[in-house]
Amino acid sequence: MAIGVFGLAVGLALGGVVLLGALGFVLQRTVDTEAFRTADAVALLAAEDALPDPLPVAGGQVRVQVIDAQGRIRAASIDADRLVPMVRPQRLDPGRRQRLEVPAERVGLAGPVRVVTVPAGTAADPLTVLVARSMADVRHSTHVVRTILLVAFPLLVAVLAAVAWRVVGATLRPVEALRRGAEEITGRAGPGRLPVPASADEIHRLAVTLNDMLDRLESARVRQRAFVSDAAHELRSPLTNIRTELEVAQRLADRTDWTAVTGNLLADTERLSRLVDDLLLLARLDEAPQARGTGPVELGGLLTEVAARYPSPPVSVAPLTGPLWTVGNVDELRRVLANLVDNAVRHAHGSVLLAADAEVGAGGVTCHRVTVTDDGPGIPAADRERVFGRFTRLDDGRARDDGGAGLGLAIVRELVRRAGGSIALTDADGQPAGLRVCLLLPALPAEEGTDGR
């Protein structure tokens, strides 16, 4: 604020100086112009050898003399000195028009005095016309303007400073309210919101945006706390099992069946390793929401590759009508199918079917649909969205078992979203029970997929 007022004062001061300089220059040029006009008129009379005596002039602040080459006065106005030239002869440059400053007492006018010279006469009898005009009016005018500026300048700066203080204060008041609100939020635990000004301006939009950001940060903190709590709980379970096995083995000493203990420890270690890998994968997905290393992927070959890891039956692949190309990261899509098939095999009674086909719309193939169907107990419709949450388990046949931590479907949804697709759970068609997982992935024309490969 102070810097702005100081800059304004400096700018006004420079403007006043420029104004005074321009005014003085214009007034002086006006005086010179009028003096030259009078001198030119007298020079015409001298050229015609028709100089009157005294020389006629207008106004009492003008003196006119006509002198010869020897400095003698040939003619003069009624108030001009007829013996002493207004300008010493040595200062004159014959044949040139000049502007000179002379002492006021030499001319008999109120100073300062401006004298202009104009050559006249003939080559045989060269003459010089001297016209003197008082600059008192010019000095008075500039003095009046200077006085007005000196009086008005401080008042103008004070008024502008007061207006700027009020305007800037009114503008920054909502910002100060935002600062106090942010300080209060920082000083207390739990969520908070910043005050939103009523005016629909940039500050209002800033407050709304910051509140939205605070809501997102609070939601992220809640999810993070829940995630850390669930992760700690899940990690504690295998660690507790490992510790219990070791303590029992230590107490029994020679009676310990080390083969059984080793098998149990390896199972818990594998479960712990899978859980840590899943947690690290979710952390990487949260940090890098965009997939990397994307390219054309043929879904039929990928389904066959994943199904080959399991015995047939129960896992089988439905015949495909042709190559189905999508775009994505092949490792991530392979992880998606592996998680879905693992989950289906874990809960299936007898069969798991993998299938893929193309969704055809009015403009041609719009996307590819991949399904994983099992004949297990299924998932109630009310829980089909909830199971995609992290560490979510149900109380039925898909509850905690075989080391599952409730992260598989959460990883699947995140990877499918990165691939530009979607996932949904439905009932298995033509079966009394079961679950169908339906993936919709973006379609890539077969010729583009072949070229890309």
C-alpha positions as CSV (number, residue, x, y, z in Angstrom):
1,M,0.0,0.0,0.0
2,A,2.7,2.5,1.0
3,I,4.8,1.6,-2.0
4,G,1.8,2.2,-4.3
5,V,1.1,5.6,-2.7
6,F,4.8,6.5,-3.0
7,G,4.9,5.5,-6.6
8,L,1.7,7.6,-7.3
9,A,3.3,10.6,-5.5
10,V,6.4,10.3,-7.6
11,G,4.4,10.0,-10.8
12,L,2.3,13.1,-10.0
13,A,5.5,15.1,-9.1
14,L,7.1,14.2,-12.4
15,G,3.9,15.1,-14.2
16,G,3.9,18.5,-12.4
17,V,7.5,19.2,-13.4
18,V,6.8,18.3,-17.0
19,L,3.6,20.4,-17.0
20,L,5.6,23.5,-15.7
21,G,8.3,22.9,-18.2
22,A,5.9,22.6,-21.1
23,L,3.9,25.6,-20.0
24,G,7.0,27.8,-19.7
25,F,8.3,26.6,-23.2
26,V,4.9,27.3,-24.9
27,L,4.5,30.7,-23.3
28,Q,8.1,31.7,-24.3
29,R,7.6,30.6,-27.8
30,T,4.4,32.6,-27.9
31,V,6.3,35.7,-26.8
32,D,9.0,35.1,-29.4
33,T,6.5,34.6,-32.2
34,E,4.7,37.8,-31.4
35,A,8.0,39.7,-31.1
36,F,9.2,38.3,-34.5
37,R,5.9,39.2,-36.1
38,T,6.4,42.9,-34.9
39,A,10.0,42.9,-36.0
40,D,9.1,41.5,-39.5
41,A,6.5,44.3,-39.9
42,V,9.1,47.0,-39.0
43,A,11.6,45.3,-41.3
44,L,9.2,45.7,-44.3
45,L,8.9,49.4,-43.5
46,A,12.7,49.7,-43.4
47,A,13.1,47.9,-46.7
48,E,10.7,50.5,-48.3
49,D,12.5,53.3,-46.5
50,A,9.3,54.3,-44.8
51,L,10.1,54.1,-41.1
52,P,7.9,56.4,-39.1
53,D,9.1,58.1,-36.0
54,P,8.2,57.0,-33.5
55,L,7.6,53.4,-34.5
56,P,4.1,52.2,-33.9
57,V,3.7,49.3,-31.4
58,A,0.8,47.7,-29.6
59,G,1.0,47.4,-25.8
60,G,3.1,49.0,-23.2
61,Q,5.4,46.0,-22.6
62,V,7.1,46.2,-26.0
63,R,10.1,48.2,-27.0
64,V,11.3,48.6,-30.7
65,Q,14.6,50.0,-32.0
66,V,16.1,50.1,-35.5
67,I,19.9,50.4,-35.5
68,D,22.5,50.6,-38.3
69,A,25.8,48.8,-38.6
70,Q,27.6,51.3,-36.4
71,G,25.0,50.8,-33.6
72,R,23.3,54.2,-34.1
73,I,19.5,54.2,-33.5
74,R,17.7,55.2,-36.7
75,A,14.2,54.8,-35.3
76,A,12.5,53.8,-32.0
77,S,9.1,53.3,-30.4
78,I,7.8,56.0,-28.2
79,D,8.9,54.4,-25.0
80,A,12.3,53.1,-26.2
81,D,15.7,54.7,-25.5
82,R,16.9,56.8,-28.5
83,L,20.5,56.9,-27.5
84,V,21.5,53.5,-26.2
85,P,20.7,50.3,-28.1
86,M,18.9,47.6,-26.1
87,V,21.6,45.1,-27.2
88,R,25.3,45.8,-27.4
89,P,26.5,45.8,-31.0
90,Q,29.1,43.2,-30.3
91,R,26.4,40.6,-29.3
92,L,24.7,41.1,-32.7
93,D,25.2,38.8,-35.6
94,P,24.4,40.8,-38.7
95,G,22.2,39.0,-41.2
96,R,20.7,36.5,-38.7
97,R,17.6,36.3,-36.6
98,Q,18.4,36.0,-33.0
99,R,16.8,35.5,-29.6
100,L,18.6,37.2,-26.7
101,E,18.1,37.7,-23.0
102,V,19.0,41.3,-21.8
103,P,18.9,43.0,-18.3
104,A,15.6,44.6,-17.5
105,E,17.2,47.9,-16.5
106,R,18.8,48.3,-19.9
107,V,15.3,48.2,-21.6
108,G,13.2,49.8,-19.0
109,L,10.7,46.9,-18.7
110,A,9.8,44.5,-15.9
111,G,12.2,41.6,-16.1
112,P,13.1,39.2,-17.4
113,V,13.3,40.7,-21.0
114,R,13.4,38.8,-24.2
115,V,14.9,40.6,-27.3
116,V,14.6,39.3,-30.9
117,T,16.6,40.6,-33.8
118,V,15.7,40.7,-37.5
119,P,18.0,42.0,-40.3
120,A,16.5,44.8,-42.4
121,G,17.5,47.6,-44.8
122,T,19.5,47.1,-47.9
123,A,23.0,45.8,-48.8
124,A,24.2,49.4,-49.0
125,D,22.6,50.4,-45.7
126,P,22.1,47.3,-43.5
127,L,19.8,47.8,-40.5
128,T,18.8,45.5,-37.6
129,V,15.3,45.6,-36.0
130,L,15.3,45.0,-32.2
131,V,12.1,44.1,-30.5
132,A,12.0,43.6,-26.7
133,R,9.1,42.0,-24.8
134,S,8.8,41.6,-21.1
135,M,8.6,38.0,-19.8
136,A,6.9,39.1,-16.5
137,D,3.5,37.7,-17.6
138,V,5.1,34.4,-18.5
139,R,6.8,34.3,-15.1
140,H,3.6,35.2,-13.3
141,S,1.7,32.5,-15.2
142,T,4.2,29.8,-14.3
143,H,4.4,31.0,-10.7
144,V,0.6,30.8,-10.4
145,V,0.6,27.3,-11.9
146,R,3.5,26.2,-9.6
147,T,1.6,27.5,-6.6
148,I,-1.6,25.7,-7.5
149,L,0.4,22.5,-8.0
150,L,2.2,22.9,-4.7
151,V,-1.1,23.4,-2.9
152,A,-3.1,20.8,-4.8
153,F,-0.5,18.1,-5.0
154,P,-0.4,17.1,-1.3
155,L,-4.2,17.3,-1.1
156,L,-4.5,15.1,-4.2
157,V,-2.0,12.6,-2.9
158,A,-3.8,12.5,0.5
159,V,-7.2,11.9,-1.2
160,L,-5.9,9.3,-3.5
161,A,-4.1,7.5,-0.6
162,A,-7.3,7.5,1.4
163,V,-9.3,6.1,-1.5
164,A,-6.7,3.5,-2.2
165,W,-6.6,2.5,1.5
166,R,-10.4,2.0,1.5
167,V,-10.4,0.2,-1.9
168,V,-7.5,-2.0,-1.1
169,G,-8.7,-2.7,2.4
170,A,-12.1,-3.7,1.1
171,T,-10.5,-5.9,-1.5
172,L,-8.1,-7.6,0.9
173,R,-10.6,-8.0,3.7
174,P,-11.8,-11.3,2.3
175,V,-8.2,-12.4,1.8
176,E,-7.5,-11.7,5.5
177,A,-10.7,-13.7,6.4
178,L,-9.3,-16.6,4.4
179,R,-6.0,-16.3,6.2
180,R,-7.6,-16.3,9.6
181,G,-9.8,-19.3,8.6
182,A,-6.7,-21.2,7.4
183,E,-4.9,-20.4,10.6
184,E,-7.9,-21.7,12.6
185,I,-8.0,-24.9,10.5
186,T,-4.3,-25.4,11.0
187,G,-4.6,-24.9,14.8
188,R,-7.3,-27.4,15.4
189,A,-7.8,-31.1,14.6
190,G,-10.5,-32.3,12.3
191,P,-11.9,-30.9,9.1
192,G,-12.7,-27.3,8.6
193,R,-13.8,-24.8,5.9
194,L,-12.7,-21.4,4.9
195,P,-15.2,-18.5,4.9
196,V,-16.7,-17.8,1.5
197,P,-17.3,-14.1,0.7
198,A,-20.7,-13.2,-0.6
199,S,-19.4,-11.3,-3.6
200,A,-19.2,-13.4,-6.8
201,D,-15.6,-12.4,-7.7
202,E,-12.2,-14.0,-7.9
203,I,-11.9,-14.2,-4.1
204,H,-15.2,-16.0,-3.9
205,R,-14.1,-18.5,-6.5
206,L,-10.7,-18.9,-4.7
207,A,-12.5,-19.7,-1.4
208,V,-14.8,-22.2,-3.1
209,T,-11.8,-23.9,-4.8
210,L,-9.8,-24.0,-1.6
211,N,-12.8,-25.5,0.3
212,D,-13.1,-28.2,-2.4
213,M,-9.4,-28.9,-2.0
214,L,-9.8,-29.2,1.8
215,D,-12.7,-31.6,1.3
216,R,-10.5,-33.7,-1.0
217,L,-7.6,-33.6,1.4
218,E,-9.8,-34.6,4.3
219,S,-11.3,-37.5,2.3
220,A,-7.8,-38.5,1.4
221,R,-6.7,-38.4,5.0
222,V,-9.7,-40.5,6.1
223,R,-8.9,-43.0,3.4
224,Q,-5.3,-43.0,4.3
225,R,-6.0,-43.6,8.0
226,A,-8.4,-46.4,7.2
227,F,-5.9,-47.9,4.7
228,V,-3.1,-47.8,7.2
229,S,-5.3,-49.2,9.9
230,D,-6.5,-52.1,7.7
231,A,-3.0,-52.7,6.4
232,A,-1.6,-52.9,10.0
233,H,-4.4,-55.3,10.9
234,E,-3.8,-57.5,7.9
235,L,-0.1,-57.5,8.5
236,R,-0.5,-58.3,12.1
237,S,-2.4,-61.5,11.4
238,P,0.3,-63.5,9.5
239,L,3.0,-62.0,11.8
240,T,1.0,-63.3,14.8
241,N,0.7,-66.7,13.2
242,I,4.4,-66.8,12.5
243,R,5.3,-65.8,16.0
244,T,2.9,-68.3,17.6
245,E,4.3,-71.1,15.5
246,L,7.9,-70.2,16.5
247,E,7.0,-69.9,20.2
248,V,5.3,-73.3,20.2
249,A,8.1,-74.9,18.3
250,Q,10.6,-73.4,20.8
251,R,8.8,-74.7,23.8
252,L,8.2,-78.2,22.4
253,A,11.9,-78.4,21.3
254,D,12.6,-82.0,20.3
255,R,8.9,-82.9,20.0
256,T,8.4,-80.2,17.3
257,D,7.3,-81.4,13.9
258,W,9.6,-79.1,12.0
259,T,8.3,-80.2,8.6
260,A,4.8,-79.0,9.6
261,V,6.1,-75.8,11.2
262,T,8.1,-75.0,8.1
263,G,5.0,-75.5,5.9
264,N,2.9,-73.3,8.1
265,L,5.6,-70.6,8.2
266,L,6.0,-70.7,4.4
267,A,2.2,-70.3,3.9
268,D,2.1,-67.4,6.2
269,T,5.2,-65.9,4.6
270,E,3.6,-66.2,1.2
271,R,0.4,-64.6,2.4
272,L,2.5,-61.8,3.9
273,S,4.4,-61.4,0.7
274,R,1.3,-61.2,-1.4
275,L,-0.2,-58.6,0.9
276,V,2.9,-56.5,0.8
277,D,3.0,-56.7,-3.0
278,D,-0.6,-55.7,-3.2
279,L,-0.1,-52.7,-0.9
280,L,2.9,-51.6,-2.9
281,L,1.0,-51.9,-6.1
282,L,-1.9,-49.8,-4.8
283,A,0.5,-47.2,-3.5
284,R,2.1,-47.0,-7.0
285,L,-1.3,-46.7,-8.6
286,D,-2.3,-43.9,-6.3
287,E,1.0,-42.0,-7.1
288,A,0.8,-42.6,-10.9
289,P,-2.9,-42.5,-12.0
290,Q,-1.9,-42.7,-15.7
291,A,-0.8,-46.0,-17.2
292,R,2.6,-46.2,-18.8
293,G,3.9,-48.5,-21.5
294,T,0.6,-48.8,-23.3
295,G,0.2,-50.5,-26.6
296,P,-2.0,-52.9,-28.6
297,V,-3.0,-56.0,-26.7
298,E,-4.9,-59.0,-28.2
299,L,-7.5,-60.2,-25.6
300,G,-7.9,-63.7,-27.0
301,G,-4.3,-64.6,-26.6
302,L,-4.2,-63.0,-23.1
303,L,-7.2,-65.0,-22.0
304,T,-5.6,-68.2,-23.2
305,E,-2.3,-67.4,-21.5
306,V,-4.0,-66.7,-18.1
307,A,-6.3,-69.8,-18.4
308,A,-3.3,-72.0,-19.1
309,R,-2.1,-71.5,-15.5
310,Y,-5.1,-73.4,-14.1
311,P,-6.3,-76.9,-14.7
312,S,-9.1,-77.5,-17.3
313,P,-11.6,-78.0,-15.9
314,P,-12.5,-75.9,-13.9
315,V,-11.0,-73.0,-16.0
316,S,-12.0,-72.9,-19.7
317,V,-12.0,-70.3,-22.5
318,A,-15.0,-69.9,-24.8
319,P,-14.3,-69.9,-28.5
320,L,-13.5,-66.5,-30.0
321,T,-14.8,-65.3,-33.4
322,G,-11.6,-63.5,-34.2
323,P,-8.8,-61.3,-32.8
324,L,-10.0,-58.6,-30.3
325,W,-7.5,-55.8,-30.0
326,T,-7.5,-53.3,-27.1
327,V,-5.0,-50.7,-26.0
328,G,-3.3,-50.8,-22.6
329,N,-0.5,-52.1,-20.5
330,V,-0.2,-55.9,-21.1
331,D,1.2,-56.6,-17.6
332,E,-1.6,-54.6,-16.0
333,L,-4.3,-56.4,-18.0
334,R,-2.7,-59.7,-17.3
335,R,-2.9,-58.9,-13.5
336,V,-6.5,-57.9,-13.9
337,L,-7.4,-61.3,-15.5
338,A,-5.3,-63.2,-13.0
339,N,-6.9,-61.6,-10.0
340,L,-10.4,-62.3,-11.4
341,V,-9.6,-65.9,-12.3
342,D,-8.0,-66.5,-8.8
343,N,-11.1,-65.1,-7.2
344,A,-13.4,-67.2,-9.3
345,V,-11.5,-70.4,-8.8
346,R,-11.4,-69.8,-5.1
347,H,-15.2,-69.7,-4.9
348,A,-16.4,-71.8,-7.8
349,H,-18.1,-75.2,-7.2
350,G,-17.1,-76.7,-10.5
351,S,-16.4,-74.4,-13.4
352,V,-15.0,-71.0,-14.4
353,L,-15.6,-69.7,-18.0
354,L,-13.6,-67.0,-19.7
355,A,-15.1,-65.3,-22.7
356,A,-14.6,-62.2,-24.8
357,D,-16.6,-60.6,-27.6
358,A,-17.0,-57.2,-29.3
359,E,-19.7,-54.7,-28.5
360,V,-21.1,-53.5,-31.9
361,G,-22.9,-50.2,-32.1
362,A,-24.3,-48.0,-34.9
363,G,-20.8,-46.8,-35.8
364,G,-19.2,-50.2,-35.6
365,V,-17.2,-51.8,-32.8
366,T,-17.3,-49.5,-29.8
367,C,-15.6,-51.7,-27.1
368,H,-14.7,-55.2,-26.2
369,R,-16.4,-57.2,-23.4
370,V,-14.5,-59.7,-21.3
371,T,-16.4,-61.9,-18.8
372,V,-15.3,-64.2,-16.0
373,T,-18.1,-66.4,-14.9
374,D,-18.1,-68.9,-12.0
375,D,-20.8,-71.2,-10.4
376,G,-20.0,-70.2,-6.8
377,P,-22.3,-68.7,-4.2
378,G,-22.3,-65.3,-5.9
379,I,-22.4,-61.8,-4.3
380,P,-25.7,-60.1,-3.2
381,A,-26.7,-57.2,-5.4
382,A,-26.5,-54.8,-2.4
383,D,-22.8,-55.7,-1.9
384,R,-21.6,-55.7,-5.5
385,E,-20.3,-52.1,-5.3
386,R,-18.9,-52.4,-1.8
387,V,-16.6,-55.3,-2.6
388,F,-14.4,-53.0,-4.7
389,G,-13.4,-51.2,-1.6
390,R,-10.0,-51.9,-0.1
391,F,-9.9,-54.6,2.6
392,T,-13.5,-55.4,2.0
393,R,-14.8,-58.9,2.8
394,L,-18.3,-60.3,3.0
395,D,-19.8,-62.6,5.6
396,D,-20.7,-65.3,3.2
397,G,-18.7,-67.8,1.2
398,R,-16.4,-64.9,-0.1
399,A,-15.2,-64.0,3.4
400,R,-11.7,-64.4,4.7
401,D,-10.1,-67.5,3.3
402,D,-7.0,-68.8,1.7
403,G,-5.0,-65.8,2.7
404,G,-7.2,-63.3,0.8
405,A,-6.9,-59.7,2.1
406,G,-9.7,-58.0,0.3
407,L,-7.4,-56.1,-2.1
408,G,-7.9,-58.1,-5.3
409,L,-11.0,-56.4,-6.7
410,A,-9.7,-53.0,-5.5
411,I,-6.6,-53.5,-7.6
412,V,-8.7,-54.8,-10.5
413,R,-10.9,-51.7,-10.6
414,E,-8.0,-49.3,-10.4
415,L,-6.1,-51.1,-13.3
416,V,-9.3,-51.2,-15.4
417,R,-9.8,-47.5,-14.9
418,R,-6.2,-46.8,-16.0
419,A,-6.9,-48.8,-19.1
420,G,-9.9,-46.6,-19.9
421,G,-12.5,-49.3,-19.2
422,S,-15.1,-50.2,-16.6
423,I,-16.0,-53.3,-14.5
424,A,-19.4,-54.5,-13.2
425,L,-20.7,-57.6,-11.3
426,T,-23.9,-59.4,-12.4
427,D,-25.6,-62.7,-12.0
428,A,-24.3,-65.7,-14.0
429,D,-26.7,-66.4,-16.9
430,G,-28.3,-69.8,-17.1
431,Q,-27.1,-70.9,-13.6
432,P,-29.0,-71.1,-10.4
433,A,-26.1,-69.4,-8.6
434,G,-22.8,-67.8,-9.5
435,L,-21.2,-64.5,-10.5
436,R,-20.2,-62.9,-13.7
437,V,-17.6,-60.2,-13.8
438,C,-17.9,-58.1,-16.9
439,L,-15.0,-55.9,-18.2
440,L,-15.6,-53.3,-20.9
441,L,-12.3,-52.3,-22.6
442,P,-11.7,-49.8,-25.4
443,A,-11.7,-51.4,-28.9
444,L,-8.8,-51.0,-31.3
445,P,-9.3,-52.0,-35.0
446,A,-7.6,-55.3,-35.8
447,E,-5.5,-53.8,-38.6
448,E,-4.1,-51.1,-36.1
449,G,-3.3,-53.8,-33.6
450,T,-1.5,-55.9,-36.2
451,D,0.5,-52.9,-37.4
452,G,1.3,-51.9,-33.8
453,R,2.6,-55.4,-33.1
